[in-house]
Amino acid sequence: MTEQAQRSEIRDWVQAIVVVAGVLAGIWEFVFKEILLPATAPINLTTEVSVKEAGFKGPSSDKSQGQLEAIEIFVTAKNPSTRNVYLLNNCWYAQGLTIGPDQKSKSWINDVNNNITALRNDEGAYYAVKKSALVGAGGLFPEDQWLRPNEAISTSMIFYVPQGAFDALYVHVQMPTTAVMNSVEVVWAVTSENACRLRLFRKRNGSLAEEINNYAAAVADPNIVFQIETSTRELSLWHSNSQ
């Protein structure tokens, strides 16, 4: 083989290697961007919650006594992440609050400081929550539903409270999700504090298995990727003199 032929053959091999390397680089870029990177990306769920008075029942012979007031809750859930988000059992509950005057001493500020990290803090210098009662609760979306990237779903519901019985409503919405279908299941229970408490269980072969108490570990676990989105709203039931 002449020297020129050898150079030509080497050039052909180099060109072939460059082409193969380019193809492999393209395949790797596709696999990395479209498969590996999305599979490790965090999931997310955002919720928008609104609560409003939906009206009173018409007057009756006994005036307003025993009449009900309708309250409407509207919830929108959206998946802004790059992965599918699978909905778990979700919950909303509403507490009716009775507010009364209660002028505090200067020491009440210390109580606020001690409880500033609590879930709720309805302390004020001139009032206090005298009573809290669970007045409504339920689910929002089916647990076997999932949201694709940038997909959103909405729902609304109406519940009723005795007219004039409460000063305000506190509405709490909890939307737990996972990135891995059939990995976990949520069970809800009403607590003595008139709230709903979440319990998380691992699923094996479609059935409940051991309870998961470490939610942070469930968030970091790639076989679960647990998340919970929580929203709260308060609605005053006081009416102005013009109403």
C-alpha positions as CSV (number, residue, x, y, z in Angstrom):
1,M,0.0,0.0,0.0
2,T,1.4,3.4,-1.0
3,E,1.9,6.2,1.5
4,Q,-0.9,8.2,-0.2
5,A,-3.3,5.3,0.2
6,Q,-2.4,4.9,3.8
7,R,-3.1,8.6,4.5
8,S,-6.4,8.3,2.7
9,E,-7.4,5.3,4.8
10,I,-6.4,7.1,8.0
11,R,-8.4,10.1,6.9
12,D,-11.4,7.9,6.3
13,W,-11.1,6.3,9.7
14,V,-10.7,9.7,11.4
15,Q,-13.8,11.0,9.6
16,A,-15.8,7.9,10.6
17,I,-14.7,8.2,14.2
18,V,-15.7,11.9,14.2
19,V,-19.1,11.0,12.8
20,V,-19.7,8.2,15.3
21,A,-18.5,10.5,18.1
22,G,-21.0,13.1,17.0
23,V,-23.8,10.6,16.8
24,L,-23.0,9.3,20.3
25,A,-22.8,12.8,21.7
26,G,-26.2,13.6,20.2
27,I,-27.7,10.5,21.7
28,W,-26.2,11.2,25.1
29,E,-27.4,14.8,25.0
30,F,-30.9,13.6,24.2
31,V,-30.9,10.9,26.9
32,F,-29.5,13.4,29.5
33,K,-31.9,16.2,28.7
34,E,-35.0,14.2,27.9
35,I,-34.7,11.2,30.3
36,L,-32.0,11.5,33.0
37,L,-32.4,15.1,33.9
38,P,-36.2,15.1,34.1
39,A,-36.2,11.9,36.2
40,T,-34.1,13.6,38.8
41,A,-35.7,17.0,38.7
42,P,-37.8,18.1,41.8
43,I,-41.6,18.0,41.6
44,N,-43.8,20.9,42.5
45,L,-47.4,21.7,43.0
46,T,-48.9,25.2,43.5
47,T,-52.4,25.9,44.7
48,E,-54.7,28.9,44.6
49,V,-57.5,28.9,47.2
50,S,-60.3,31.3,47.6
51,V,-63.1,31.3,50.2
52,K,-66.2,33.5,50.0
53,E,-69.8,33.8,51.3
54,A,-72.2,32.4,48.7
55,G,-75.4,33.7,50.2
56,F,-78.1,33.2,52.8
57,K,-81.3,31.2,52.7
58,G,-84.4,33.3,52.2
59,P,-86.3,34.6,55.3
60,S,-88.7,32.4,57.1
61,S,-91.4,32.8,59.7
62,D,-88.9,32.5,62.5
63,K,-86.6,35.1,60.9
64,S,-82.9,34.1,60.8
65,Q,-83.0,31.5,63.6
66,G,-81.9,28.2,62.4
67,Q,-81.0,29.5,58.9
68,L,-77.9,28.5,57.1
69,E,-75.2,30.5,55.3
70,A,-73.5,29.1,52.2
71,I,-69.7,29.2,52.0
72,E,-67.9,28.5,48.7
73,I,-64.3,27.2,48.4
74,F,-62.5,27.3,45.1
75,V,-59.2,25.5,44.6
76,T,-56.9,25.4,41.6
77,A,-53.8,23.1,41.6
78,K,-51.1,23.4,39.0
79,N,-47.9,21.4,38.2
80,P,-45.2,23.9,37.2
81,S,-42.4,21.2,37.3
82,T,-41.0,19.2,34.4
83,R,-42.3,15.9,35.8
84,N,-45.7,14.3,36.2
85,V,-47.1,14.8,39.7
86,Y,-49.4,12.1,41.1
87,L,-52.0,13.3,43.6
88,L,-52.5,11.5,46.9
89,N,-55.5,11.6,49.1
90,N,-56.0,15.3,49.8
91,C,-58.0,17.2,52.4
92,W,-59.7,20.5,53.2
93,Y,-61.2,21.4,56.5
94,A,-62.9,24.5,57.9
95,Q,-63.0,25.7,61.5
96,G,-65.6,28.2,62.8
97,L,-64.1,30.8,65.1
98,T,-65.8,32.7,67.8
99,I,-64.0,35.9,68.7
100,G,-64.5,37.9,71.8
101,P,-63.0,41.1,73.4
102,D,-60.0,40.3,75.7
103,Q,-57.7,43.2,76.5
104,K,-54.3,41.7,77.3
105,S,-51.7,42.9,79.7
106,K,-48.2,43.7,78.5
107,S,-47.1,40.2,79.2
108,W,-49.2,38.9,76.2
109,I,-46.3,39.9,73.9
110,N,-44.2,37.2,75.6
111,D,-46.9,34.6,74.8
112,V,-46.8,35.7,71.2
113,N,-43.0,35.4,71.1
114,N,-43.2,31.9,72.5
115,N,-45.8,30.8,70.0
116,I,-44.7,32.6,66.9
117,T,-43.7,29.4,65.1
118,A,-47.1,27.7,65.8
119,L,-49.4,26.8,62.9
120,R,-51.8,29.5,63.7
121,N,-51.5,32.6,65.9
122,D,-54.8,34.4,66.5
123,E,-53.5,36.5,69.4
124,G,-54.1,40.2,69.5
125,A,-54.0,42.9,72.2
126,Y,-57.8,43.4,72.3
127,Y,-59.4,40.1,71.3
128,A,-59.0,36.3,71.6
129,V,-60.4,33.2,69.9
130,K,-63.0,32.0,72.5
131,K,-64.0,28.9,70.7
132,S,-63.0,26.9,67.6
133,A,-65.2,24.1,66.0
134,L,-64.8,21.9,63.0
135,V,-67.6,23.0,60.6
136,G,-66.6,21.3,57.4
137,A,-64.1,18.8,55.9
138,G,-63.6,16.6,52.8
139,G,-61.5,15.7,49.9
140,L,-60.7,17.7,46.8
141,F,-59.4,15.7,43.8
142,P,-59.3,11.9,43.2
143,E,-56.1,10.3,44.4
144,D,-55.5,8.3,41.2
145,Q,-55.3,11.6,39.2
146,W,-52.0,13.1,37.9
147,L,-50.9,16.3,36.4
148,R,-48.6,16.6,33.5
149,P,-46.0,19.5,33.4
150,N,-47.8,22.8,33.4
151,E,-51.3,21.1,33.7
152,A,-53.8,22.6,36.1
153,I,-57.1,21.4,37.5
154,S,-59.8,23.2,39.5
155,T,-62.7,22.4,41.8
156,S,-65.2,24.2,44.0
157,M,-67.5,23.1,46.8
158,I,-70.1,24.7,49.0
159,F,-70.6,23.9,52.7
160,Y,-73.0,25.5,55.2
161,V,-72.7,27.1,58.6
162,P,-75.4,28.4,61.0
163,Q,-76.1,32.0,60.2
164,G,-74.6,34.3,62.8
165,A,-73.0,31.5,64.8
166,F,-69.4,32.3,64.0
167,D,-67.3,35.5,63.6
168,A,-64.8,34.0,61.2
169,L,-63.9,30.9,59.3
170,Y,-60.4,29.3,59.0
171,V,-60.0,27.1,55.9
172,H,-57.0,24.8,55.5
173,V,-56.2,22.9,52.3
174,Q,-53.5,20.2,52.1
175,M,-52.4,18.7,48.8
176,P,-49.9,15.8,49.2
177,T,-48.2,14.5,46.0
178,T,-45.6,12.1,44.8
179,A,-43.5,11.7,41.7
180,V,-43.7,7.9,41.8
181,M,-47.1,6.3,41.1
182,N,-48.3,3.8,43.7
183,S,-45.3,4.4,46.0
184,V,-47.2,5.7,49.0
185,E,-50.7,6.4,50.3
186,V,-52.1,9.1,52.6
187,V,-54.7,8.4,55.4
188,W,-56.5,11.4,57.1
189,A,-57.9,11.5,60.6
190,V,-59.7,14.3,62.6
191,T,-57.8,15.2,65.7
192,S,-58.9,16.5,69.1
193,E,-57.9,20.0,67.9
194,N,-60.6,19.9,65.3
195,A,-58.1,19.6,62.5
196,C,-57.1,16.9,60.0
197,R,-53.9,15.0,60.5
198,L,-52.0,13.3,57.7
199,R,-50.5,9.8,58.0
200,L,-48.2,8.6,55.3
201,F,-47.8,4.8,54.4
202,R,-45.5,3.0,52.0
203,K,-47.4,0.8,49.5
204,R,-46.3,-2.7,48.6
205,N,-48.1,-4.7,45.9
206,G,-51.0,-2.2,46.0
207,S,-51.5,-2.5,49.8
208,L,-50.6,-0.3,52.8
209,A,-47.3,-1.3,54.4
210,E,-45.2,0.4,57.1
211,E,-46.0,4.0,58.2
212,I,-43.5,6.7,57.2
213,N,-42.9,9.2,60.1
214,N,-39.9,11.0,58.6
215,Y,-41.4,13.2,55.9
216,A,-38.1,14.8,55.0
217,A,-36.7,11.4,54.1
218,A,-39.8,10.7,52.0
219,V,-39.1,13.9,50.1
220,A,-35.5,13.0,49.4
221,D,-36.3,9.3,48.6
222,P,-36.1,8.9,44.8
223,N,-38.6,6.0,45.1
224,I,-41.2,8.4,46.6
225,V,-40.4,12.1,46.1
226,F,-43.1,13.1,48.5
227,Q,-44.4,16.7,48.7
228,I,-47.2,18.5,50.4
229,E,-48.6,21.9,49.4
230,T,-50.5,23.7,52.2
231,S,-52.7,26.7,51.9
232,T,-54.8,28.5,54.5
233,R,-57.4,31.3,54.2
234,E,-59.5,33.1,56.8
235,L,-62.9,34.7,56.1
236,S,-64.6,37.2,58.3
237,L,-68.4,36.6,58.7
238,W,-69.0,40.1,60.0
239,H,-71.2,42.3,57.9
240,S,-71.2,46.1,57.7
241,N,-74.3,48.1,58.6
242,S,-75.0,48.8,54.9
243,Q,-75.5,45.0,54.2
